Amino acid sequence: MNDDTVLAAGCALWRRSHRSDEGIEICLVHRPKYDDWSHPKGKLKRGEDPLAGAVREVLEETGYHCAPGAGLPTAYYIANGRPKQVSYWAAEASAGSFAPSEEVDRILWLPPAEARDRLTQPRDRILVDALLDALHSA
């Protein structure tokens, strides 16, 4: 990683559900600026711990508090011409409710297979599988 790398963090946010064969639903956020569906994530503040940043971003983007669990694969890619590193965790949603904002105008709670299909970036789909693996091995 070089000094130009943008550091970010997020979570594969989930909740228990009887609607899904896997027994869970995954929260995806829609960002109107990019017209995409992704996991809640965002840039870290200077000196911010990545896990603390991930929990903060989940609350800011979804309105839900969460209990972070297993670490998930870190994503590395180029965004706006700069390298970006996004650390992810599995996180179970707790209390909260969604309120639309300029950054995130919609969220969806979907069974894992539907979440995988709805995600815009293939790199985000890996997190669905990693989340299911983490929950099954817990």
C-alpha positions in Angstrom: 0.0 0.0 0.0 1.3 3.4 -0.8 0.6 6.8 0.7 -1.9 7.6 -2.0 -4.1 4.7 -1.1 -7.7 5.6 0.0 -8.6 3.7 3.1 -12.2 2.7 3.6 -14.2 0.1 5.6 -17.6 -1.5 5.6 -19.7 -4.4 6.6 -21.7 -7.2 5.0 -24.8 -6.3 7.2 -27.2 -9.1 7.9 -30.2 -10.0 10.0 -32.0 -13.2 10.8 -35.0 -14.0 8.6 -37.5 -16.7 8.0 -38.0 -15.6 4.4 -34.7 -16.9 3.2 -33.5 -20.5 2.8 -30.2 -19.5 4.5 -32.1 -18.0 7.4 -30.7 -14.5 6.9 -31.2 -11.4 4.8 -28.4 -9.1 3.7 -28.7 -5.3 3.6 -27.6 -3.5 0.4 -27.5 0.2 -0.1 -28.3 2.2 -3.3 -26.1 5.2 -3.9 -27.8 7.6 -6.4 -24.4 9.3 -7.2 -23.2 6.1 -8.8 -26.6 4.4 -9.3 -25.2 1.2 -7.8 -26.0 -1.4 -5.2 -23.3 -2.2 -2.7 -22.5 -3.1 0.9 -22.5 -0.1 3.3 -18.9 1.3 3.4 -17.0 4.5 3.3 -13.8 6.3 3.7 -12.0 6.3 7.1 -11.4 9.5 8.9 -7.8 10.4 9.6 -6.4 8.0 12.3 -9.7 6.1 12.5 -9.6 2.4 13.4 -11.0 0.4 10.4 -13.5 -1.6 12.5 -14.8 1.6 14.2 -15.1 3.2 10.7 -17.0 0.2 9.4 -19.5 0.4 12.2 -19.9 4.2 11.8 -20.5 3.8 8.1 -23.1 1.2 8.6 -25.0 3.5 11.0 -24.6 6.5 8.7 -25.7 4.7 5.6 -28.4 2.3 6.9 -29.6 3.8 10.2 -28.9 0.4 11.9 -26.6 -0.3 14.8 -24.6 -3.5 14.3 -22.5 -6.1 16.1 -19.4 -6.8 14.1 -18.2 -10.4 13.8 -15.7 -12.1 11.5 -13.4 -10.2 9.3 -14.1 -10.7 5.6 -11.9 -10.4 2.5 -10.4 -6.9 1.9 -11.1 -5.4 -1.5 -8.4 -3.6 -3.5 -9.2 -1.6 -6.6 -8.7 1.6 -8.4 -11.3 4.4 -7.8 -11.0 7.8 -9.4 -7.5 7.0 -10.5 -6.3 6.1 -6.9 -5.7 2.8 -5.2 -8.4 2.0 -2.7 -8.4 -0.6 0.1 -11.7 -1.5 1.8 -11.6 -3.6 4.9 -14.9 -5.5 5.6 -16.5 -7.4 8.5 -19.6 -9.5 8.9 -22.0 -7.5 11.1 -25.4 -8.5 12.5 -27.9 -5.6 12.5 -29.6 -4.6 15.7 -31.8 -1.6 16.5 -32.4 1.1 13.9 -34.4 2.3 11.0 -33.5 3.6 7.6 -33.9 7.3 6.6 -33.0 8.3 3.0 -30.1 10.7 2.5 -28.2 12.3 -0.4 -25.6 9.5 -0.2 -28.0 6.5 0.2 -31.5 6.9 -1.0 -32.7 3.2 -0.6 -31.8 0.0 1.1 -32.9 -3.5 0.5 -32.9 -6.6 2.8 -32.5 -9.6 0.5 -31.9 -13.3 0.8 -28.2 -14.0 0.0 -28.8 -15.3 -3.6 -30.8 -12.2 -4.5 -28.3 -9.9 -2.8 -25.5 -11.5 -4.9 -27.5 -10.9 -8.1 -28.4 -7.3 -7.2 -24.8 -6.2 -6.3 -23.3 -4.0 -9.0 -19.6 -4.9 -8.6 -18.5 -8.5 -8.9 -15.9 -7.8 -6.1 -18.9 -7.2 -3.7 -20.4 -10.6 -4.5 -17.4 -12.4 -2.9 -18.4 -10.9 0.4 -21.8 -12.6 0.3 -20.1 -16.0 0.0 -17.5 -15.1 2.7 -20.3 -13.9 5.0 -22.2 -17.2 4.6 -19.0 -19.2 5.2 -18.3 -17.1 8.3 -21.8 -17.7 9.7 -21.8 -21.4 9.0 -18.4 -21.9 10.7 -19.4 -19.8 13.8 
